[in-house]
Amino acid sequence: MDGSVAIGSMFSKLKAAWSRLAGGWGVGATEEPPAPAVEYKGYRIRAAPYRTNGVYQTAGIIEKDTPEGVKEHRFIRADTQQGREDAIAFAISKAKQIIAKADVG
């Protein structure tokens, strides 16, 4: 595989991931219902794993209501899972780790 093909493939995957997190349906996305939000330490976690290359990529959104409005942190991790339910559980776990680090700092 030459460099331009690899870059094009990587760009396509990043575009699909961004589209999924932005609320749209990315390349290869399926019409699966969104995972229910989970409340944790004053934050709202929305797992948003997406299917790519036959596995689910870990991704999600962490939200917090503030006087200025809703603050939002979107994340994508390299971790993948075979099943959607496992991917949702893993994304929630990762979000809790992110929240714990934010509370310490």
Backbone hydrogen bonds, N-H to C=O, Kabsch-Sander energy under -0.5 kcal/mol:
donor,donor_aa,acceptor,acceptor_aa,energy
6,A,2,D,-2.0
7,I,3,G,-2.6
8,G,4,S,-2.2
9,S,5,V,-2.4
10,M,6,A,-2.5
11,F,7,I,-2.8
12,S,8,G,-2.2
13,K,9,S,-2.0
14,L,10,M,-2.5
15,K,11,F,-2.7
16,A,12,S,-2.1
17,A,13,K,-2.4
18,W,14,L,-2.6
19,S,15,K,-2.5
20,R,16,A,-2.2
21,L,17,A,-2.3
22,A,18,W,-2.3
23,G,20,R,-1.1
24,G,19,S,-2.2
26,G,24,G,-0.6
29,A,26,G,-2.1
32,E,30,T,-1.7
35,A,47,A,-0.6
38,V,45,I,-2.5
40,Y,43,Y,-2.7
43,Y,40,Y,-2.1
44,R,63,E,-3.0
45,I,38,V,-3.2
46,R,44,R,-0.5
46,R,61,I,-3.0
47,A,45,I,-0.6
48,A,59,A,-2.9
50,Y,57,Q,-1.1
52,T,55,V,-3.2
55,V,52,T,-1.9
56,Y,81,Q,-3.2
57,Q,50,Y,-3.2
57,Q,55,V,-0.5
58,T,79,D,-2.4
60,G,75,F,-2.3
61,I,46,R,-2.2
62,I,73,H,-3.0
63,E,44,R,-3.0
64,K,71,K,-2.1
66,T,69,G,-1.6
69,G,66,T,-1.7
71,K,64,K,-3.0
73,H,62,I,-2.7
75,F,60,G,-2.6
77,R,58,T,-2.7
81,Q,56,Y,-2.1
87,A,83,G,-2.0
88,I,84,R,-2.5
89,A,85,E,-2.3
90,F,86,D,-2.4
91,A,87,A,-2.4
92,I,88,I,-2.2
93,S,89,A,-2.1
94,K,90,F,-2.6
95,A,91,A,-2.4
96,K,92,I,-2.3
97,Q,93,S,-1.7
98,I,94,K,-2.2
99,I,95,A,-2.5
100,A,96,K,-2.5
101,K,97,Q,-2.1
102,A,98,I,-2.0
103,D,99,I,-2.4
104,V,100,A,-1.2
105,G,101,K,-1.8
